[in-house]
């Protein structure tokens, strides 16, 4: 890490703000309509100017892109559509020059069906060492014609697919909790565990600061792969208490071993961040004990409705449970899997919209959504702990809710038989320049997903230097967060806060978020340091607005 880094050398991750880059949609350098690593490198000054501490790169590995790169065919190489290993090295070096750390995505629950290991498993046949790397099982029924159990796929349909053996006969079944092209590894196999420890070292040796771990709660399955006791809907599939394939105790042995690998690299610390949809919070806290992972996303916060009591309950639960194990909370409001919070918070019942929004669905109130999103962001960035931003949220970017069905690419859309829109709406390429082809995403104007005309209003160039713009609000909030060390602070609720508001002190900063139905008065003895929107003419805090006071 360079001496110029803004990040402290010791436990930097406890209050770091990390910016998620979805490479396919961030910036296209060569005009083919697909974002790439050179495009990311060229835009790194934007991240430095924004004031974040680092970036997390969603997958750029060799992949058929059946699930946007979360189907990995080679964990040690770059897909040619995104660049080369040399491009990764250049990106990391440039990031370090700008004082930014780089985290990469790791996908350990499953690989692509094009991974050499899976292709070898298909060729080798039942009972082979090659098949032992994955969850192959004989089917039930008189002739093995039924799947081994009743587990569903998160993306729709059943979680098992039968293969045709080399001799042409119907054969075994393999598990894929996600797309059919994403076979699950068998993490009881020592070879799998050794392989991923090697993959960790490969990227650590190239200079990455750590890993965001995809489906971190899913690696280990219950012994015997028992049936679900009852069918589950899509939201229940996220309930780790109801399934034999989520949050099994054995995952912690894996992450303790990984922690040993990362710790062997010395200072500055390399980190693991879990994508773990786990409840209750006490179960989540197990992932971030001192000898396991460093961070785990606070998804209950992301999915919380716009309500002061509900938000306070989530914040208190996170502070209590994570504090019990000495871990920071890792706050997040948007990512590549959920409806952008600038749109989600403009819906009739703001919550974790996981299925996407189509043109035929009720449309979010764009102005209301952005107003609440800006307030939610000021709330998040004032809380003790770390935070992750999703690319484009600093522009106030909404979901593309009218994306033509014909261009949808998400396997959720395909496997649900077009009943769920999927996640494409939050993955549309970013607008950089309002009057440029493709809004500056690509020099040719090409874009792998079409951008709506309204994106011109959110382009980075029309917000830069404009007081009150969402981009400048993020820049100022991140500057003040660092200046006042809010990520290292302690939260103290104000006892007499008006009903429907959140009001707390973090160090010398007073934070007020108005989720009520009426404007509220501000303390007369404090000065506004940051605000998500204008105050009323008489200096009161309007509804759906947040302020920081000093």
N, C-alpha and C positions, 0 to 999 in steps of 0.2 A: 504494500500500500504506500503511495507517495506521501512525502512529508506535507504536501499541500492539502491533504485530505481534511475535510471538515469533521470527519468522524473520529471520535476518541479511539485510541488504540485498545483500551480495555472495555469489554462488554458493550461495544458500540451498538449492538443490535437491540439493546433494551429500549432505546428511544428513537431508533432510526426510522425515517420515512422512506419507503421503497416504492418505486414507480414501476408498475407492471407494463411491459411492452409485449404486445401481441404482434410478433414480427410480420406476419402476413398482411397486417393492416396498418402498420405504423408509417412506413415510408419506402417507396419503390425507387431504387436508384437507376434501374436500367430500362424502365418503360414497359415492362411486360404485364403490368397490372397486379403483380404480387409483391408485397413488401419484402425486403431482404436485409441482410446484415449490414452491407455497406450503407443502405438507407438509414438504418438505426445509428450507425456511427456518425453519419453526417448531421443527424439531429441531436446528438448528445449535448451540444451547447444549450439547447432548449431545456434539458433536464437540469443542467448546472444552474442556469439562470432561474429556473423555477424554484430551486432551493432544496431539492430532495437529496438524500444521502446515497442513493444507489438505485439500481434497476434490476428487475427480475425479468428474464427473457423466457416467454413461453416457448414450447418446443420448436427447435429448428433442425432436429435430427433427420437423417434419411427416413423417409416415410411415404407410403402411398397417399397420405392425407385422407384416409377414410374417416378419421375423426380429427381433422385439423392438426395433425402432427402428434396427437396423443396416442397414436398407433405407431410405435417406433420400430423401424426395421434395423437400425444400427445406432447403438447408443454412443458410439465413438466417432461419428462422422456427421457432416452437415449435408442436408438435402441440397442438391444443385440449384433448386429454385430459390434457396435462401443464401447461397454462397458457398464458401469453402472453410476449412479449418483455419486457413490463413486469415480469412475475414474475421473469424472469432477472435484470433489473437490480436488483430488490429483493433477491434472493438474494445477488448479488455484493456489494451494499452492506452487507448485514447480516453476511456472512462477513467482510468487511474490518473492520467494527466489532469483531468478535470475534478479530481477528488471524489469520484464516484466508485462504489463497489458494484460488482456484477454477480448476481445470483442466476442460476439456470434451473430450469424445470427438470425434475427427475420423475419418470413414470415407471414405478416398480411393480404395480399390481398386474400389469399385462403388457404384452408386446404387440406388434403387428403380426398378422398371419404370414407376412412376407419375411419376417425375421428368419435368418438361417436356422436357428434352433427349431422353430416350428416347422419349417419345411423339412428338416431332418426327421422330426418326430412323425410327420405324415408318412415319410418314406420308410421309416424303421419298423413301424407296426407295433401292435400291442405287446406290453411287457418289456419294451426296450428301455435302456437308459435314457434315450432321447425323449421318449414320451414322459418319463418321470420328471422332466423339467416343467411340465404343464399338468393341468388337471384333466387327464383323460380317464374315462370310466366306461365300463360296459353298461349298456342300456338295460332297462327293465322290460318286462313282457316276455312272452314265449320265445321271441326271436330278437330280443334286444331292441325292439322297435320304439320303445318308450324312453324318454330321457331319464337319467339316473335319479333325479329328484325334481321337485316342482319349483326350483328357483327361477325367478324371472330376470330379465335384463332390465337395468335401469333405463335403457333407451327404448324399451317396449319389446313385447314378445317374450319368448322363453329364453332362459340363460344358457341353453345347451344347443349345440349343433352336431349332427352326426356326420362322420366322415366316410368317404369311400376308400376302402383299403386298396393296397397296391394290386391285389388280384381282382379288383372290380366289385367285390362284395361289400354290402353295407357293414360298417364297422363300429368302432367305439364313438363315444360322444366326448366333446371337449367343452369346458366351461368358459363362458364369456359373460361376465356381469355387465358388460357394456356392449359395444357393437360386435357383430359376428366376426369381424376382422380383427378383434382384440382378444385373443385367447389369454386367460389368466395363468400366471405362473403358479407352480406349486412351491410355496415357500418352506415346505418341510424338506426340500431337496438341498443338500449342502452345496451342490454345484451352483444353484441359483444364488444363494447367499454369497458365495465367493465371487461370483461374477459381478454382482452389484457393488461389492466393496472395491473391486477393481475399477469399475466405472467411476465411483466416487473419486478415487485417486487420479484417474485420467484427467478429470476436469479440474480438480484441485491443483494438479501440477501445471495446468495452463493458466492458473491465476484467479479462478473464480472464488468468491467469498462464501459460497454455500449453495444450498439447494432448497427450492420449494418442492415439497414431496407430494405428488399427485395421489389422491385416494389413499392417504396414509393409513386410514383405518381399515383398509380392505385386504391387506396382504394375507392374513391367516384366516382360514376357514375352520369351522367347528369340526372336530374329528368325526369321521363317518359321513360327512356332508348330509345331515338330516334334513328332511322335508320342513318347509315352513308349515306352521300350524294352521295358517289361514292365508288366503290371498291378500296381497298388499296393493294399495294404490300408489301413485308416484310419490306422494309426500310421505307415506308410511315407509317407503323404501329408504328414506333418509333417517328413519328412526332406528338407531343402532340397538335399542333394547329389544326390537322385535325380530331380529334377523340373526341367523347363524353364520353370516358371511361378513359382518361388520364388527369392528371393535372387539376382536377376540384378544384375550390376554397375551397371546404369543407374539403380538406385534411389538411389544415392549422389549423383548429380547433382541429383536432385529435392530431397533433404534439405539439400544444401548451399545451394540457392537459398532454401529455407524458413528456414534458419538466418539468412540475410541479412535476411529480412523481420523475424524476431523480434528480432535484434540491433539493428535500426533503432529499436526502442522504448526503448532505453537501459536505465537502472537503475530498479528491480530487474529482473533478468534474467527474460525469458519463456522457457519451456522446452518441449522436445519429448521425449516418452517413447514409445519404440517397443514395440508388440506385435510382436515378430519371433521366430517359431519357427525359429531358425537354428542350425545346427551345422556344423563344430565351433566352440568358443568364439572362435577367432581370426576367424572370419567374423562372429560377433556383434559383436566389438569394432570392426569397421569402421563400424558404425552410430553409434557414440558417439565418433568422433574429434572433435577440437577444433572443426572447422568443420561438424559435422553435428548429430546429436541429442545431448541432454544425458543421457538415461537410456534403458535398455532392460531389460526384465524378465529376471531370472535364472530362466528356466523350468526349467533343469536342477535347480535347488534345489527348486522347487515339486514336481517329479516324482520326486525322489529317494526311494528306499525308506528305511525307518526302520532305518538301519544306520550305525554310527559311521564305519567305513572309507569307505563310499560318500559320506556327508555330507562328510567331510573332503576327499575327492577333489574333489567339486564345489566346495566353498568355496575350496580352493587354486587350482583352475583359474580360477574367477571373479576372484579377487584378482590372479592373474598376468596374465591376458589383458586385463582392464580396466585394471589398473595400467600396462600397457605403453603405453596410449593416454591415460593421465591421467584416466580416467573413473571415477566411483564405481560400485559394484555397486548394482543396484536389486533388493532382495530381495522375494519375494512367496510366500505359501503358499496363497492361495485367490483366486478371482475368479469372474465370472459364467459362465465356460465349463467349469469343472471341478468335480468332487465336492468339497464343503467338506472342509477338512482334518480337522475334528473327526470326520468319518465315514471319509474315505479312510484315515486312519491307524489305524482300527479294523478294517480288512479283513485277510484272511489274507495278502495280499501287497501291503502299502501301496505305492502308486506312483501314476502319473498316470492315475487312472480318468477317461477322457474320455467314456465312453459313457453315464454315468449308472447309477443303480441302481434296479431295479424291485422290487415286492413279491415277485415270484417268484424273485428272485436271492438268493444268500446274503447275509444281513444283517450289517452291521458290528457289532462289539462297541462299544456306545455309550460305556460307561465307559472302556474301553481307548482308544478313539479320542480322547475328550476329554482323558484324561490325557496322551497323547502330543502332542496338539495344543497343549496349554498349554506343554509342555516345548519343542516346536518353536518356538513363539512367542517364548519367552525366548531361545532360541538366535538366532533371526532378529534380534530387536531389540538384541542385544548385538554384532552384526557391524558392522564399518565400512561406511558407505555409506548409501543411502536405503532406505526400505521402504514398501510399499503394503499396506494392510489392506482386506479386503472386508467390506462392511457385514454386521453380525451376528456376525462372528467374535469380536468383543469380548464377546459374550454366550455364547460356546461353542456357537453354534447348529449343530446337525447338519444333514446333508442330509435332505430329506423323501424317504425311500426307499420309502414305500408310497403314493405319489401315485397316485390312480386314473388308469388309462390314458385314460379318456374325457375328462379335462380337460387332457391334455398339449397344449402349444401350440408346442413347439419344432419347426422344420422338419427337424431331424435325425430326430425321431421319425417324421415324415410321409414324408420322402424315403427313409428306410431301410426303409420298409414295415414299420414297427413292430418292427424287430429291435434298435434302439438306443434306450434310454430317452430320451436327449437331456439337455438341461441344465435342465429346469424344476425339478428337485429342489433346486438351489442358489439358485433365484430366488423362492422362496415368501416372501410378505410377512412383515416382521419383527414379533416380539412386543414391545410396549412396556409393557403393563400386563396383569398376569396374569389379573385378574378382570373385564376390560372386554370389550365386544363386539369380536370380531376381534383380541383381545389388544392393543387400543389402536391398531392400524394404521389403522382407519377408524372414524369416529364411529357408523356404522350397523352395523358388524360385517361389511360386505361385503368380499370379498377375491377378486381376479381368479384366484388359485390358492388352493385350500383349505389352511388351516394345520392341521397335526396337533395333537391335544390336548396332546401332550407339550411343545409350545412354551411352555405356561404356566410350565413349570419354568425356562425360560431368559429370561423377560421381564425387561426392564431394571429395572423397579421392584422386583422381588424380589431383585435382586443389588446394587442401589445401597446403599453403606454397609455391606455384609456382608463382614466380613473373610474372605479366602480365596476369594471368588467370582471367576469368570472376569473379570467386568467390573472389579472392583477390582484384580485382578492386572494387567490391561492398563494401567489408570490409573497404578499404581505403577511399572510397568516403563517406561512412557513418561516419567514424571517423572524417574526415575533415569537413563534414557538421555540426557535433556537435561542433567541436572545433571553427569553424568560425561563428557559429550560423546563418547559411544560411537560415534556416526556419523562423527565426525571422527578417531577413534582409529586404532590399528594393532593388528593381531592377531598374537600370539606364542603358538605352541603350547607347551604344557607337555610336556617330553620324557618324563617317567616316568608319564604318565597310565595308569590301569588299563585293561586290555583291554576293548573294548566301550564306552568312554566318549569323549566329546569334552571336552577341557580346554584352555582358553587364557586368556591375559591380554589385556585391552584397556584400556590405561592402568592405573588402579589397581583395576580390577574383574577378579576371577577368575571365569570361567564354567565350569561343569561340567554336562554333559548325560549322563545315564546311559541308554545304549541296550543295556546288557548284561543278563544274566539274574540278577544278584545285586546287592544293595545295596553301595555303596562308601563308604569313610570319607572325611570331609571334613577339610581342613587345620585343625589346632587353633588356628592363629594368625590366623584370619580370622573375620569375623562375617557371617552371612547378611543380605543386603540385599533380595533378592527370591527367591521360590521358586514353582515351578509347582505344587507339592503339598506335603503335610506330610512331614517327615522321619520316620524310624523312632524308636521309643521311646528308642533309645540314640544318636540324633543322626546316623545314617547317611543317605546319599542313596539312596532306593529306586529301583528300575528305572522307566524311563519318566518320569523326573523331572529337572528342571533347577534350578540355583541360580545366583545371582550373589552373590559374596562380596567384601567389602571389608576 
